[in-house]
Amino acid sequence: MRADAPTAEPHAHPHPHPHPQAAPADPGPGRRTVRAQAPARPGPLAALHTTSALTAVLLGLVAIGAMIHEPVLIPPLAASAALVHSVPTLPLAQPRSVIVGHFLGAVTGYGVLAVAGSCAWAAAVAAGVTLAVLMTARTPHSPAVATSVIVVLQHPEPTRFVPLLLGATVLLVGAGCAASRVRPKAPKYPAYWW
């Protein structure tokens, strides 16, 4: 017998768990267990409702763009719609963050564009500055960071782009409100307005 071997019975434990079935398996010394932290998968009806609402509002943006011959659906708005419809209770999805966040992203993008011009380097700086502005304004919304990058790289006409952007964000929020009230078990949107 080795000198460092435990003297207790092999199955004895100093603090037995009251319910052995519920006790986590011991991975051994120096090993960590990895538990899934992902959200639960939605039921089929919830998934259908969410994807239908998202698709409908994005098709609405495309239809508006086709009528006025302007690209209204831009990638950051699709990301915003996904947040509003899939995680409606998160701060990132609330109206304040969606509407004000995109506005601040656009303004910051135009500011960086005016100072540094249109290039990938300036777009990267615009993204960082936008994140700082959003954090300071308490309007967390990651798609708004992408809006500032689009402004720097594509330099759209601000008198057309900003009103369309704000109108689209208001439409996204309105669609989120409507969709959350159609399905009785859906989380109500918004969790807060301001």
JOQUIGI-V235106 format. One record per residue. RES is the residue in one small letter. PSI is psi as a letter, one per 30 degrees, with the letter a starting at -180 (NA if undefined). BURIAL is I if it has 24 or more other C-alpha atoms within 12 Angstrom, else O. Layout:
# JOQUIGI-V235106
RES_PSI_BURIAL, RES_PSI_BURIAL
This chain:
# JOQUIGI-V235106
m_k_O, r_l_O, a_f_O, d_g_O, a_k_O, p_k_O, t_f_O, a_l_O, e_k_O, p_e_O, h_g_O, a_k_O, h_k_O, p_e_O, h_i_O, p_k_O, h_k_O, p_f_O, h_j_O, p_e_O, q_e_O, a_f_O, a_k_O, p_k_O, a_k_O, d_j_O, p_f_O, g_l_O, p_k_O, g_g_O, r_k_O, r_k_O, t_k_O, v_j_O, r_k_O, a_k_O, q_g_O, a_k_O, p_l_O, a_k_O, r_k_O, p_l_O, g_l_O, p_e_O, l_e_O, a_e_O, a_e_O, l_e_O, h_e_I, t_e_I, t_e_I, s_e_I, a_e_I, l_e_I, t_e_I, a_e_I, v_e_I, l_e_I, l_e_I, g_e_I, l_e_I, v_e_O, a_e_O, i_e_O, g_e_O, a_e_O, m_e_O, i_g_O, h_h_O, e_k_O, p_j_O, v_e_I, l_j_I, i_l_I, p_e_I, p_e_I, l_e_I, a_e_I, a_e_I, s_e_I, a_e_I, a_e_I, l_e_I, v_e_I, h_f_I, s_f_I, v_i_I, p_f_I, t_f_I, l_k_I, p_e_I, l_f_I, a_f_I, q_l_I, p_e_I, r_e_I, s_e_I, v_e_I, i_e_I, v_e_I, g_e_I, h_e_I, f_e_I, l_e_I, g_e_I, a_e_I, v_e_I, t_e_I, g_e_I, y_e_I, g_e_I, v_e_I, l_e_I, a_e_O, v_e_O, a_f_O, g_a_O, s_j_I, c_l_O, a_e_O, w_e_O, a_e_I, a_e_I, a_e_I, v_e_I, a_e_I, a_e_I, g_e_I, v_e_I, t_e_I, l_e_I, a_e_O, v_e_I, l_e_I, m_e_O, t_e_O, a_f_O, r_h_O, t_i_I, p_k_I, h_j_I, s_e_I, p_f_I, a_f_I, v_e_I, a_e_I, t_e_I, s_e_I, v_e_I, i_e_I, v_e_I, v_e_I, l_e_I, q_f_I, h_i_I, p_l_I, e_j_O, p_e_O, t_f_O, r_e_O, f_e_I, v_e_I, p_e_O, l_e_I, l_e_I, l_e_I, g_e_I, a_e_I, t_e_I, v_e_I, l_e_I, l_e_I, v_e_I, g_e_I, a_e_I, g_e_I, c_e_I, a_e_I, a_e_I, s_f_I, r_f_O, v_e_O, r_j_O, p_e_O, k_f_O, a_k_I, p_k_I, k_k_I, y_k_I, p_l_I, a_e_O, y_l_O, w_e_O, w_NA_O
